[in-house]
Amino acid sequence: MTNNTFNVVCDDALGRDDATALAARVAAGEISALELVDAAIARLQKAQPVVHGLAEPAYELARAQARQSSAADTALAFAGVPSLIKDNLDLTGLPTRHGSRAVPPAKAASDSEFCRQFKALGLIPLGKSKLPEFGLTATTEYSQGEAVHNPWHLGHSTGGSSGGSAALVAAGVVPIAHANDGGGSIRIPASCCGLVGMKPSRGRLVDNPMAKRLPVNIVADGVVSRSVRDTAGFLAAMETQHRNPALPAIGRVEGPGKERLRIGIVTELPDGGMADDECVAAVQQAARLCESLGHSVEPMASPLTQQRADDFLLYWAMLAAGVAWAGGMTVARGLDGDQLEPLTWQLAGHFRRNMHRMPGALWRLKRGPQLHERLTRGFDVMLTPTLGHPPPELGWLKPDIEFDDAWQRLRAFAAFTPSDNVCGTPAITLPLGASASGLPIGVHFSAGPGQERRLLELAFALEEAAPWPQFAPSPA
């Protein structure tokens, strides 16, 4: 514990409980939704000047939702539990600015469909959490404005793009928060902040409106949480709101499964290099833990090819170009291109220089699921580091550094997560490792499409065998 760590955990209505336990207390009449919301607001007001994870408060809207909770509402999966919505989905009465100064602060007239379903579970948003501009990088920093600080070390990055949600969960403000993932944006900040983060299968939850229009839908919504049961409970509850008949049901997962898995290990980066030694050590430790639980673990040939990485990064640059060149028509009316981050324009420039490669890249990306299935055949789960190295210091990925540096750093840091977005496969990061300096190191498990249940059962077993800290340490 040092003065570089931070949390707001105290003996209030929230205590140290996860979302599942808080909802049970509301259902039992031990505590009210309003008491939980008031406690979380007090924690958030203490945390915001330190970690800066909040984009837009909605305290009175949250209190109004809590007051309107009825006796029938106590049966909801997360009745009365305070939470947050990432600032790239519409929430009634609040602006949706996508982490960008370029987007005017027009208030949303209605909830997005995901937010409607999120609130239907009993979750109460206290406001909207920060992300980097349009989620285009793996840190939650800005060329102008305060970065989001990692509660495990305030001088380090939370990752991105769901960095605001991850920081506020890790600091103990709320037990669970919305996140979404187009290349690792649930799993990267979960890894950096010592949390559970699952990217569901493509189509498992209701689609993001913009993502549905993409040539390859790489975006999935979900949550970051401190416990496996909160993530499992969230997915089970959301299945009652949106059921995709093309995927096997997850159902309620409440503990380890009996299936003995064949797990393949990959620690090589797509360019053939190796992940950081501490990240590799965390994977090796997780592998031994899996073996102790009766699973078969062995090295596998990496399906994470350099070609796929290059294709994905070009596709990513295409998305930035869409914002830079036509964002006022496609993303946010009134967008001011002069206010966009340097990185957004640099990515757009990269796409302009390489757009002749896009037809081939799209063809290969669309074939990604079939190729991935062939390359991983015979294995039930793939085990990798979540990230190429532990959370970097703030500034290392700041969106105004030289583009060549940013490009190479992103390729090395976020090397393992994008493949699951391309292939539509579920993946989960668990906080099973730590660096010598005490920063969390996530370990990443992925499986075939629709196999969330398999991953959650494995995650329950690992959590039971090697429990992790629930919060960032308190300062000394």
C-alpha positions as a Markdown table, in Angstrom:
| # | Residue | x | y | z |
|---|---|---|---|---|
| 1 | Met | 0.0 | 0.0 | 0.0 |
| 2 | Thr | 1.3 | 3.4 | -1.0 |
| 3 | Asn | 0.1 | 6.9 | -1.5 |
| 4 | Asn | -0.2 | 6.1 | -5.2 |
| 5 | Thr | -3.1 | 3.7 | -4.6 |
| 6 | Phe | -6.7 | 4.8 | -3.9 |
| 7 | Asn | -10.1 | 3.5 | -2.9 |
| 8 | Val | -13.2 | 4.9 | -1.3 |
| 9 | Val | -14.4 | 1.7 | 0.5 |
| 10 | Cys | -15.9 | 2.5 | 3.9 |
| 11 | Asp | -18.5 | 1.3 | 6.4 |
| 12 | Asp | -21.5 | 2.7 | 4.6 |
| 13 | Ala | -24.6 | 1.1 | 2.9 |
| 14 | Leu | -22.4 | -0.4 | 0.1 |
| 15 | Gly | -19.7 | -1.8 | 2.4 |
| 16 | Arg | -17.6 | -4.3 | 0.5 |
| 17 | Asp | -20.5 | -6.2 | -1.1 |
| 18 | Asp | -20.6 | -7.0 | -4.8 |
| 19 | Ala | -23.7 | -6.3 | -6.9 |
| 20 | Thr | -25.3 | -9.7 | -6.3 |
| 21 | Ala | -25.0 | -9.3 | -2.5 |
| 22 | Leu | -26.4 | -5.7 | -2.6 |
| 23 | Ala | -29.4 | -6.8 | -4.6 |
| 24 | Ala | -30.1 | -9.6 | -2.1 |
| 25 | Arg | -30.0 | -7.1 | 0.7 |
| 26 | Val | -32.5 | -4.9 | -1.1 |
| 27 | Ala | -34.8 | -7.9 | -1.8 |
| 28 | Ala | -34.6 | -8.9 | 1.9 |
| 29 | Gly | -35.6 | -5.4 | 2.9 |
| 30 | Glu | -32.4 | -4.8 | 4.8 |
| 31 | Ile | -31.6 | -1.7 | 2.8 |
| 32 | Ser | -33.2 | 0.5 | 0.2 |
| 33 | Ala | -32.2 | 1.4 | -3.3 |
| 34 | Leu | -32.1 | 5.1 | -2.3 |
| 35 | Glu | -29.6 | 4.3 | 0.6 |
| 36 | Leu | -27.4 | 2.5 | -1.9 |
| 37 | Val | -27.6 | 5.3 | -4.4 |
| 38 | Asp | -26.8 | 8.0 | -1.8 |
| 39 | Ala | -23.8 | 6.0 | -0.5 |
| 40 | Ala | -22.5 | 5.5 | -4.1 |
| 41 | Ile | -22.9 | 9.2 | -4.9 |
| 42 | Ala | -20.9 | 10.1 | -1.8 |
| 43 | Arg | -18.2 | 7.7 | -2.8 |
| 44 | Leu | -18.2 | 9.1 | -6.4 |
| 45 | Gln | -17.9 | 12.7 | -5.2 |
| 46 | Lys | -14.8 | 11.6 | -3.1 |
| 47 | Ala | -13.3 | 9.6 | -6.0 |
| 48 | Gln | -13.8 | 12.0 | -8.9 |
| 49 | Pro | -11.1 | 14.5 | -7.9 |
| 50 | Val | -8.6 | 11.7 | -7.7 |
| 51 | Val | -9.4 | 9.2 | -10.5 |
| 52 | His | -11.5 | 11.4 | -12.8 |
| 53 | Gly | -13.6 | 8.5 | -14.2 |
| 54 | Leu | -16.9 | 10.3 | -14.5 |
| 55 | Ala | -17.9 | 12.1 | -17.7 |
| 56 | Glu | -21.4 | 13.3 | -16.7 |
| 57 | Pro | -23.2 | 13.0 | -13.4 |
| 58 | Ala | -26.9 | 12.1 | -13.1 |
| 59 | Tyr | -27.4 | 12.2 | -9.4 |
| 60 | Glu | -30.9 | 13.4 | -9.3 |
| 61 | Leu | -32.0 | 11.1 | -12.1 |
| 62 | Ala | -30.5 | 8.2 | -10.1 |
| 63 | Arg | -32.2 | 9.3 | -6.9 |
| 64 | Ala | -35.5 | 9.6 | -8.7 |
| 65 | Gln | -35.2 | 6.1 | -10.2 |
| 66 | Ala | -34.3 | 4.8 | -6.7 |
| 67 | Arg | -37.4 | 6.5 | -5.1 |
| 68 | Gln | -39.6 | 5.0 | -7.8 |
| 69 | Ser | -38.5 | 1.5 | -7.0 |
| 70 | Ser | -41.5 | -0.6 | -6.0 |
| 71 | Ala | -41.9 | -3.7 | -3.9 |
| 72 | Ala | -42.1 | -5.7 | -7.2 |
| 73 | Asp | -38.8 | -4.2 | -8.3 |
| 74 | Thr | -36.9 | -6.0 | -5.5 |
| 75 | Ala | -37.2 | -9.2 | -7.4 |
| 76 | Leu | -35.1 | -7.8 | -10.3 |
| 77 | Ala | -31.6 | -9.3 | -10.6 |
| 78 | Phe | -29.8 | -6.2 | -9.6 |
| 79 | Ala | -32.6 | -4.3 | -7.8 |
| 80 | Gly | -31.3 | -0.9 | -6.5 |
| 81 | Val | -27.7 | -1.5 | -7.4 |
| 82 | Pro | -25.9 | 1.8 | -8.4 |
| 83 | Ser | -23.9 | 1.6 | -11.6 |
| 84 | Leu | -22.6 | 3.7 | -14.6 |
| 85 | Ile | -23.2 | 3.8 | -18.3 |
| 86 | Lys | -20.2 | 4.4 | -20.6 |
| 87 | Asp | -20.5 | 7.7 | -22.5 |
| 88 | Asn | -21.1 | 6.2 | -25.9 |
| 89 | Leu | -24.7 | 5.1 | -25.5 |
| 90 | Asp | -27.7 | 7.3 | -25.0 |
| 91 | Leu | -29.1 | 7.8 | -21.5 |
| 92 | Thr | -32.2 | 10.0 | -21.2 |
| 93 | Gly | -31.4 | 13.5 | -20.2 |
| 94 | Leu | -27.6 | 13.3 | -20.6 |
| 95 | Pro | -25.4 | 14.2 | -23.5 |
| 96 | Thr | -23.6 | 11.4 | -25.4 |
| 97 | Arg | -20.2 | 12.9 | -26.3 |
| 98 | His | -18.2 | 9.7 | -27.0 |
| 99 | Gly | -15.2 | 11.1 | -25.0 |
| 100 | Ser | -14.8 | 13.9 | -27.5 |
| 101 | Arg | -14.7 | 17.7 | -27.2 |
| 102 | Ala | -15.8 | 17.7 | -30.8 |
| 103 | Val | -19.3 | 16.4 | -30.0 |
| 104 | Pro | -21.8 | 19.1 | -28.8 |
| 105 | Pro | -23.5 | 18.4 | -25.4 |
| 106 | Ala | -27.0 | 17.7 | -26.8 |
| 107 | Lys | -29.1 | 15.8 | -24.3 |
| 108 | Ala | -30.5 | 12.4 | -25.3 |
| 109 | Ala | -34.3 | 12.3 | -25.6 |
| 110 | Ser | -34.5 | 8.6 | -24.8 |
| 111 | Asp | -32.4 | 5.6 | -23.6 |
| 112 | Ser | -30.6 | 3.4 | -26.1 |
| 113 | Glu | -32.1 | -0.1 | -26.2 |
| 114 | Phe | -29.1 | -1.5 | -24.3 |
| 115 | Cys | -29.6 | 1.1 | -21.6 |
| 116 | Arg | -33.3 | 0.4 | -21.4 |
| 117 | Gln | -32.5 | -3.3 | -20.8 |
| 118 | Phe | -29.7 | -2.4 | -18.4 |
| 119 | Lys | -32.1 | -0.4 | -16.2 |
| 120 | Ala | -34.8 | -3.1 | -16.5 |
| 121 | Leu | -32.5 | -5.3 | -14.4 |
| 122 | Gly | -32.8 | -2.9 | -11.5 |
| 123 | Leu | -29.4 | -1.2 | -12.1 |
| 124 | Ile | -29.4 | 2.5 | -11.4 |
| 125 | Pro | -26.9 | 4.7 | -13.4 |
| 126 | Leu | -25.3 | 7.5 | -11.4 |
| 127 | Gly | -24.1 | 9.0 | -14.6 |
| 128 | Lys | -21.8 | 8.3 | -17.6 |
| 129 | Ser | -18.2 | 7.1 | -17.4 |
| 130 | Lys | -15.3 | 8.4 | -19.4 |
| 131 | Leu | -13.7 | 6.9 | -22.5 |
| 132 | Pro | -11.0 | 8.1 | -24.9 |
| 133 | Glu | -12.3 | 9.9 | -28.0 |
| 134 | Phe | -14.6 | 7.5 | -29.8 |
| 135 | Gly | -12.9 | 4.6 | -28.0 |
| 136 | Leu | -10.1 | 4.7 | -30.5 |
| 137 | Thr | -7.2 | 3.9 | -28.2 |
| 138 | Ala | -6.3 | 1.6 | -25.3 |
| 139 | Thr | -5.9 | 4.3 | -22.7 |
| 140 | Thr | -8.4 | 6.8 | -21.3 |
| 141 | Glu | -6.4 | 10.0 | -21.8 |
| 142 | Tyr | -6.8 | 13.2 | -23.7 |
| 143 | Ser | -4.5 | 15.8 | -25.3 |
| 144 | Gln | -6.6 | 18.4 | -23.3 |
| 145 | Gly | -8.3 | 17.5 | -20.1 |
| 146 | Glu | -7.7 | 15.2 | -17.2 |
| 147 | Ala | -6.8 | 11.5 | -17.8 |
| 148 | Val | -8.5 | 8.8 | -15.9 |
| 149 | His | -6.1 | 7.5 | -13.2 |
| 150 | Asn | -5.7 | 3.8 | -12.3 |
| 151 | Pro | -6.6 | 3.3 | -8.6 |
| 152 | Trp | -3.9 | 0.6 | -8.3 |
| 153 | His | -1.3 | 3.3 | -9.2 |
| 154 | Leu | -2.5 | 6.8 | -9.9 |
| 155 | Gly | 0.4 | 7.5 | -12.2 |
| 156 | His | -0.6 | 4.6 | -14.5 |
| 157 | Ser | -3.2 | 4.1 | -17.2 |
| 158 | Thr | -6.5 | 2.4 | -16.7 |
| 159 | Gly | -6.4 | 1.1 | -20.2 |
| 160 | Gly | -9.3 | 1.8 | -22.5 |
| 161 | Ser | -11.6 | 2.4 | -23.8 |
| 162 | Ser | -13.9 | 1.6 | -20.8 |
| 163 | Gly | -11.4 | 3.2 | -18.5 |
| 164 | Gly | -13.8 | 5.4 | -16.6 |
| 165 | Ser | -16.0 | 2.4 | -15.6 |
| 166 | Ala | -13.0 | 0.2 | -14.7 |
| 167 | Ala | -11.4 | 2.9 | -12.5 |
| 168 | Leu | -14.6 | 3.6 | -10.6 |
| 169 | Val | -15.3 | -0.1 | -10.0 |
| 170 | Ala | -11.7 | -0.8 | -8.9 |
| 171 | Ala | -11.9 | 2.2 | -6.5 |
| 172 | Gly | -15.1 | 0.9 | -4.9 |
| 173 | Val | -17.5 | 3.5 | -6.1 |
| 174 | Val | -19.9 | 1.0 | -7.7 |
| 175 | Pro | -19.6 | -2.8 | -7.9 |
| 176 | Ile | -20.5 | -3.2 | -11.6 |
| 177 | Ala | -20.5 | -0.8 | -14.6 |
| 178 | His | -21.3 | -0.8 | -18.3 |
| 179 | Ala | -18.4 | -1.3 | -20.7 |
| 180 | Asn | -18.2 | -2.2 | -24.4 |
| 181 | Asp | -15.6 | -3.8 | -26.5 |
| 182 | Gly | -14.5 | -3.2 | -30.2 |
| 183 | Gly | -11.0 | -4.4 | -29.9 |
| 184 | Gly | -10.5 | -5.2 | -26.2 |
| 185 | Ser | -12.2 | -2.2 | -24.6 |
| 186 | Ile | -13.9 | -4.3 | -21.8 |
| 187 | Arg | -10.9 | -6.6 | -21.3 |
| 188 | Ile | -8.0 | -4.1 | -21.5 |
| 189 | Pro | -9.2 | -1.8 | -18.7 |
| 190 | Ala | -10.4 | -4.8 | -16.6 |
| 191 | Ser | -6.9 | -6.2 | -16.8 |
| 192 | Cys | -5.3 | -2.9 | -16.0 |
| 193 | Cys | -7.6 | -2.3 | -13.0 |
| 194 | Gly | -7.8 | -5.8 | -11.5 |
| 195 | Leu | -11.3 | -6.7 | -12.6 |
| 196 | Val | -13.4 | -9.4 | -14.3 |
| 197 | Gly | -14.2 | -8.3 | -17.9 |
| 198 | Met | -16.1 | -10.5 | -20.4 |
| 199 | Lys | -16.7 | -9.7 | -24.0 |
| 200 | Pro | -19.8 | -11.7 | -25.0 |
| 201 | Ser | -20.2 | -13.5 | -28.4 |
| 202 | Arg | -21.3 | -11.4 | -31.4 |
| 203 | Gly | -25.0 | -11.0 | -31.2 |
| 204 | Arg | -25.3 | -12.3 | -27.6 |
| 205 | Leu | -26.7 | -8.9 | -26.3 |
| 206 | Val | -28.7 | -6.4 | -28.2 |
| 207 | Asp | -26.5 | -4.8 | -30.9 |
| 208 | Asn | -25.0 | -1.3 | -30.6 |
| 209 | Pro | -26.9 | 0.8 | -33.2 |
| 210 | Met | -23.8 | 2.0 | -35.0 |
| 211 | Ala | -22.0 | -1.4 | -34.8 |
| 212 | Lys | -24.9 | -3.0 | -36.7 |
| 213 | Arg | -24.0 | -0.8 | -39.7 |
| 214 | Leu | -20.4 | -1.8 | -39.9 |
| 215 | Pro | -19.1 | -4.2 | -42.6 |
| 216 | Val | -17.7 | -6.4 | -39.8 |
| 217 | Asn | -19.5 | -5.9 | -36.5 |
| 218 | Ile | -16.7 | -6.0 | -33.9 |
| 219 | Val | -18.6 | -4.3 | -31.0 |
| 220 | Ala | -20.1 | -6.1 | -28.0 |
| 221 | Asp | -21.6 | -4.5 | -24.8 |
| 222 | Gly | -21.1 | -5.9 | -21.3 |
| 223 | Val | -19.8 | -5.0 | -17.9 |
| 224 | Val | -16.7 | -4.8 | -15.7 |
| 225 | Ser | -17.1 | -6.2 | -12.2 |
| 226 | Arg | -15.2 | -7.4 | -9.2 |
| 227 | Ser | -16.6 | -10.9 | -9.0 |
| 228 | Val | -17.3 | -13.6 | -11.5 |
| 229 | Arg | -20.9 | -14.1 | -10.2 |
| 230 | Asp | -21.7 | -10.4 | -11.0 |
| 231 | Thr | -20.7 | -10.9 | -14.6 |
| 232 | Ala | -22.4 | -14.2 | -14.8 |
| 233 | Gly | -25.6 | -12.9 | -13.2 |
| 234 | Phe | -25.6 | -9.9 | -15.5 |
| 235 | Leu | -25.4 | -12.1 | -18.7 |
| 236 | Ala | -28.1 | -14.4 | -17.3 |
| 237 | Ala | -30.4 | -11.5 | -16.5 |
| 238 | Met | -29.8 | -9.8 | -19.9 |
| 239 | Glu | -30.8 | -13.1 | -21.6 |
| 240 | Thr | -34.3 | -12.4 | -20.2 |
| 241 | Gln | -34.3 | -9.1 | -22.1 |
| 242 | His | -32.7 | -10.3 | -25.4 |
| 243 | Arg | -32.4 | -13.9 | -26.5 |
| 244 | Asn | -30.5 | -14.7 | -29.6 |
| 245 | Pro | -31.8 | -18.1 | -30.9 |
| 246 | Ala | -28.7 | -18.5 | -33.0 |
| 247 | Leu | -26.6 | -19.0 | -29.9 |
| 248 | Pro | -26.8 | -21.6 | -27.1 |
| 249 | Ala | -28.4 | -20.1 | -24.0 |
| 250 | Ile | -26.0 | -19.2 | -21.2 |
| 251 | Gly | -28.6 | -19.7 | -18.4 |
| 252 | Arg | -27.7 | -19.2 | -14.8 |
| 253 | Val | -24.1 | -20.1 | -14.0 |
| 254 | Glu | -23.4 | -20.2 | -10.3 |
| 255 | Gly | -20.2 | -22.1 | -9.8 |
| 256 | Pro | -17.5 | -24.3 | -11.4 |
| 257 | Gly | -18.5 | -26.9 | -14.0 |
| 258 | Lys | -17.6 | -30.5 | -14.3 |
| 259 | Glu | -16.2 | -30.4 | -17.8 |
| 260 | Arg | -12.5 | -31.1 | -18.2 |
| 261 | Leu | -11.1 | -28.9 | -20.8 |
| 262 | Arg | -8.3 | -29.0 | -23.3 |
| 263 | Ile | -6.6 | -25.6 | -23.0 |
| 264 | Gly | -4.1 | -24.2 | -25.4 |
| 265 | Ile | -1.5 | -21.6 | -24.4 |
| 266 | Val | -0.3 | -18.8 | -26.6 |
| 267 | Thr | 2.2 | -16.1 | -25.4 |
| 268 | Glu | 3.7 | -15.0 | -28.7 |
| 269 | Leu | 2.7 | -11.6 | -30.1 |
| 270 | Pro | 1.4 | -11.6 | -33.7 |
| 271 | Asp | 4.7 | -10.3 | -35.0 |
| 272 | Gly | 6.5 | -13.4 | -33.5 |
| 273 | Gly | 7.9 | -11.6 | -30.4 |
| 274 | Met | 7.0 | -12.5 | -26.8 |
| 275 | Ala | 4.8 | -10.7 | -24.4 |
| 276 | Asp | 6.4 | -9.1 | -21.3 |
| 277 | Asp | 8.0 | -11.6 | -18.9 |
| 278 | Glu | 5.6 | -10.7 | -16.1 |
| 279 | Cys | 2.6 | -11.3 | -18.4 |
| 280 | Val | 4.0 | -14.6 | -19.5 |
| 281 | Ala | 4.6 | -15.6 | -15.9 |
| 282 | Ala | 1.0 | -14.8 | -15.1 |
| 283 | Val | -0.2 | -17.1 | -17.9 |
| 284 | Gln | 2.2 | -19.9 | -16.8 |
| 285 | Gln | 0.9 | -19.6 | -13.2 |
| 286 | Ala | -2.7 | -19.7 | -14.5 |
| 287 | Ala | -1.9 | -22.8 | -16.6 |
| 288 | Arg | -0.6 | -24.6 | -13.5 |
| 289 | Leu | -3.7 | -23.6 | -11.7 |
| 290 | Cys | -5.9 | -25.0 | -14.5 |
| 291 | Glu | -3.9 | -28.3 | -14.4 |
| 292 | Ser | -4.5 | -28.5 | -10.7 |
| 293 | Leu | -8.2 | -28.3 | -11.4 |
| 294 | Gly | -8.0 | -31.3 | -13.7 |
| 295 | His | -7.8 | -29.6 | -17.1 |
| 296 | Ser | -5.3 | -30.5 | -19.8 |
| 297 | Val | -3.0 | -27.6 | -20.7 |
| 298 | Glu | -0.5 | -27.5 | -23.6 |
| 299 | Pro | 1.1 | -25.0 | -26.0 |
| 300 | Met | -0.8 | -24.4 | -29.3 |
| 301 | Ala | 0.2 | -22.9 | -32.6 |
| 302 | Ser | -0.9 | -19.2 | -32.4 |
| 303 | Pro | -4.0 | -18.3 | -34.5 |
| 304 | Leu | -3.1 | -14.6 | -33.9 |
| 305 | Thr | -1.4 | -13.9 | -37.2 |
| 306 | Gln | 0.4 | -10.7 | -38.2 |
| 307 | Gln | -1.9 | -10.5 | -41.2 |
| 308 | Arg | -5.0 | -10.4 | -39.1 |
| 309 | Ala | -3.4 | -7.8 | -36.8 |
| 310 | Asp | -2.6 | -5.6 | -39.8 |
| 311 | Asp | -6.1 | -6.0 | -41.3 |
| 312 | Phe | -7.7 | -5.2 | -38.0 |
| 313 | Leu | -5.6 | -2.0 | -37.5 |
| 314 | Leu | -6.5 | -0.8 | -41.0 |
| 315 | Tyr | -10.1 | -1.5 | -40.2 |
| 316 | Trp | -9.7 | 0.5 | -37.0 |
| 317 | Ala | -8.2 | 3.4 | -38.9 |
| 318 | Met | -11.2 | 3.2 | -41.3 |
| 319 | Leu | -13.5 | 3.8 | -38.4 |
| 320 | Ala | -11.5 | 6.8 | -37.3 |
| 321 | Ala | -11.6 | 8.1 | -40.8 |
| 322 | Gly | -15.4 | 7.8 | -40.7 |
| 323 | Val | -15.5 | 10.0 | -37.7 |
| 324 | Ala | -13.0 | 12.5 | -39.0 |
| 325 | Trp | -14.5 | 12.8 | -42.5 |
| 326 | Ala | -18.2 | 12.3 | -41.9 |
| 327 | Gly | -18.8 | 12.2 | -38.2 |
| 328 | Gly | -21.3 | 15.1 | -38.3 |
| 329 | Met | -23.5 | 12.9 | -40.5 |
| 330 | Thr | -22.8 | 9.5 | -39.1 |
| 331 | Val | -22.1 | 9.9 | -35.4 |
| 332 | Ala | -23.1 | 13.2 | -33.9 |
| 333 | Arg | -24.8 | 16.2 | -35.5 |
| 334 | Gly | -22.7 | 19.3 | -35.2 |
| 335 | Leu | -19.4 | 17.5 | -34.7 |
| 336 | Asp | -16.6 | 20.0 | -34.9 |
| 337 | Gly | -13.7 | 18.3 | -36.7 |
| 338 | Asp | -11.2 | 21.0 | -35.5 |
| 339 | Gln | -11.7 | 19.7 | -31.9 |
| 340 | Leu | -10.9 | 16.1 | -32.7 |
| 341 | Glu | -7.8 | 14.5 | -31.1 |
| 342 | Pro | -4.6 | 14.4 | -33.1 |
| 343 | Leu | -4.7 | 10.6 | -33.0 |
| 344 | Thr | -8.1 | 10.5 | -34.7 |
| 345 | Trp | -6.8 | 12.5 | -37.6 |
| 346 | Gln | -3.6 | 10.5 | -37.7 |
| 347 | Leu | -5.6 | 7.3 | -37.9 |
| 348 | Ala | -7.7 | 8.8 | -40.7 |
| 349 | Gly | -4.5 | 9.7 | -42.5 |
| 350 | His | -3.2 | 6.2 | -42.2 |
| 351 | Phe | -6.4 | 4.9 | -43.7 |
| 352 | Arg | -6.1 | 7.4 | -46.6 |
| 353 | Arg | -2.6 | 6.2 | -47.4 |
| 354 | Asn | -3.6 | 2.6 | -47.2 |
| 355 | Met | -7.2 | 2.5 | -48.4 |
| 356 | His | -6.3 | 0.5 | -51.5 |
| 357 | Arg | -5.6 | -2.4 | -49.1 |
| 358 | Met | -9.1 | -2.3 | -47.6 |
| 359 | Pro | -10.9 | -4.7 | -50.0 |
| 360 | Gly | -8.5 | -7.4 | -49.3 |
| 361 | Ala | -8.5 | -6.7 | -45.5 |
| 362 | Leu | -12.3 | -6.8 | -45.4 |
| 363 | Trp | -12.4 | -10.1 | -47.3 |
| 364 | Arg | -9.9 | -11.7 | -44.8 |
| 365 | Leu | -11.7 | -10.2 | -41.8 |
| 366 | Lys | -15.0 | -11.6 | -42.9 |
| 367 | Arg | -13.3 | -15.0 | -43.2 |
| 368 | Gly | -11.8 | -14.6 | -39.8 |
| 369 | Pro | -14.3 | -16.8 | -37.9 |
| 370 | Gln | -13.8 | -19.8 | -40.2 |
| 371 | Leu | -10.0 | -19.5 | -40.2 |
| 372 | His | -10.0 | -19.1 | -36.4 |
| 373 | Glu | -12.1 | -22.2 | -36.0 |
| 374 | Arg | -9.8 | -24.3 | -38.1 |
| 375 | Leu | -6.6 | -23.0 | -36.3 |
| 376 | Thr | -8.1 | -23.7 | -32.8 |
| 377 | Arg | -9.8 | -27.0 | -33.6 |
| 378 | Gly | -9.1 | -29.6 | -30.9 |
| 379 | Phe | -8.9 | -27.0 | -28.1 |
| 380 | Asp | -11.8 | -26.0 | -25.9 |
| 381 | Val | -10.2 | -22.8 | -24.6 |
| 382 | Met | -7.3 | -20.6 | -25.6 |
| 383 | Leu | -5.2 | -19.0 | -22.8 |
| 384 | Thr | -3.1 | -15.9 | -23.4 |
| 385 | Pro | -2.0 | -12.8 | -21.6 |
| 386 | Thr | -4.7 | -10.1 | -21.8 |
| 387 | Leu | -2.1 | -7.5 | -22.6 |
| 388 | Gly | 1.4 | -7.4 | -24.0 |
| 389 | His | 2.8 | -5.8 | -20.9 |
| 390 | Pro | 1.5 | -4.4 | -17.5 |
| 391 | Pro | -0.4 | -1.1 | -17.4 |
| 392 | Pro | 1.9 | 1.7 | -18.7 |
| 393 | Glu | 2.5 | 5.1 | -17.1 |
| 394 | Leu | 0.1 | 7.9 | -18.1 |
| 395 | Gly | 1.4 | 9.6 | -21.2 |
| 396 | Trp | 2.8 | 6.5 | -22.9 |
| 397 | Leu | -0.3 | 6.2 | -25.1 |
| 398 | Lys | -1.5 | 9.8 | -24.9 |
| 399 | Pro | -3.4 | 10.7 | -28.1 |
| 400 | Asp | -1.0 | 13.5 | -29.1 |
| 401 | Ile | 2.3 | 11.5 | -29.2 |
| 402 | Glu | 4.0 | 10.9 | -32.5 |
| 403 | Phe | 1.8 | 8.6 | -34.6 |
| 404 | Asp | 4.5 | 6.0 | -35.4 |
| 405 | Asp | 5.2 | 5.6 | -31.7 |
| 406 | Ala | 1.5 | 5.3 | -30.9 |
| 407 | Trp | 1.0 | 2.8 | -33.6 |
| 408 | Gln | 3.8 | 0.5 | -32.5 |
| 409 | Arg | 2.9 | 0.8 | -28.8 |
| 410 | Leu | -0.7 | -0.1 | -29.5 |
| 411 | Arg | 0.3 | -3.1 | -31.5 |
| 412 | Ala | 2.4 | -4.4 | -28.7 |
| 413 | Phe | 0.1 | -3.5 | -25.8 |
| 414 | Ala | -3.3 | -4.6 | -27.2 |
| 415 | Ala | -2.1 | -7.6 | -29.3 |
| 416 | Phe | -4.2 | -10.4 | -27.9 |
| 417 | Thr | -7.7 | -9.0 | -27.6 |
| 418 | Pro | -8.9 | -7.9 | -31.2 |
| 419 | Ser | -9.0 | -11.4 | -32.6 |
| 420 | Asp | -12.2 | -12.2 | -30.6 |
| 421 | Asn | -13.9 | -9.1 | -31.9 |
| 422 | Val | -13.2 | -10.1 | -35.5 |
| 423 | Cys | -14.3 | -13.7 | -34.9 |
| 424 | Gly | -17.3 | -12.9 | -32.7 |
| 425 | Thr | -16.0 | -15.3 | -30.0 |
| 426 | Pro | -16.5 | -14.8 | -26.2 |
| 427 | Ala | -13.5 | -14.0 | -24.1 |
| 428 | Ile | -12.9 | -13.2 | -20.4 |
| 429 | Thr | -10.0 | -11.6 | -18.5 |
| 430 | Leu | -9.4 | -12.5 | -14.9 |
| 431 | Pro | -7.1 | -10.7 | -12.4 |
| 432 | Leu | -4.9 | -13.7 | -11.7 |
| 433 | Gly | -1.5 | -12.0 | -11.8 |
| 434 | Ala | 0.4 | -8.9 | -10.6 |
| 435 | Ser | 3.6 | -7.1 | -11.5 |
| 436 | Ala | 6.5 | -6.7 | -9.2 |
| 437 | Ser | 5.3 | -3.1 | -8.6 |
| 438 | Gly | 1.8 | -4.4 | -7.6 |
| 439 | Leu | -0.1 | -3.5 | -10.8 |
| 440 | Pro | -2.7 | -6.0 | -11.9 |
| 441 | Ile | -2.0 | -8.4 | -14.7 |
| 442 | Gly | -5.0 | -10.0 | -16.4 |
| 443 | Val | -5.1 | -13.5 | -17.9 |
| 444 | His | -7.2 | -14.0 | -21.0 |
| 445 | Phe | -9.4 | -17.0 | -21.8 |
| 446 | Ser | -11.4 | -17.3 | -25.1 |
| 447 | Ala | -13.6 | -20.1 | -26.5 |
| 448 | Gly | -15.8 | -20.8 | -29.5 |
| 449 | Pro | -18.9 | -18.7 | -30.4 |
| 450 | Gly | -21.7 | -19.1 | -27.9 |
| 451 | Gln | -19.4 | -20.7 | -25.2 |
| 452 | Glu | -19.8 | -18.1 | -22.5 |
| 453 | Arg | -21.0 | -20.7 | -20.1 |
| 454 | Arg | -17.9 | -22.8 | -20.5 |
| 455 | Leu | -15.7 | -19.7 | -19.8 |
| 456 | Leu | -17.8 | -18.6 | -16.8 |
| 457 | Glu | -17.6 | -22.1 | -15.2 |
| 458 | Leu | -13.9 | -22.0 | -15.6 |
| 459 | Ala | -13.7 | -18.5 | -14.2 |
| 460 | Phe | -15.7 | -19.6 | -11.1 |
| 461 | Ala | -13.3 | -22.4 | -10.5 |
| 462 | Leu | -10.2 | -20.2 | -10.9 |
| 463 | Glu | -11.7 | -17.5 | -8.6 |
| 464 | Glu | -12.5 | -20.1 | -6.0 |
| 465 | Ala | -9.0 | -21.6 | -6.2 |
| 466 | Ala | -7.1 | -18.3 | -6.3 |
| 467 | Pro | -9.2 | -15.4 | -5.0 |
| 468 | Trp | -8.1 | -12.0 | -6.0 |
| 469 | Pro | -8.3 | -8.6 | -4.2 |
| 470 | Gln | -11.7 | -7.0 | -4.6 |
| 471 | Phe | -10.5 | -3.4 | -4.6 |
| 472 | Ala | -7.4 | -1.4 | -5.2 |
| 473 | Pro | -5.4 | -1.0 | -2.0 |
| 474 | Ser | -6.1 | 1.9 | 0.3 |
| 475 | Pro | -3.4 | 4.6 | 0.4 |
| 476 | Ala | -0.9 | 4.3 | 3.2 |
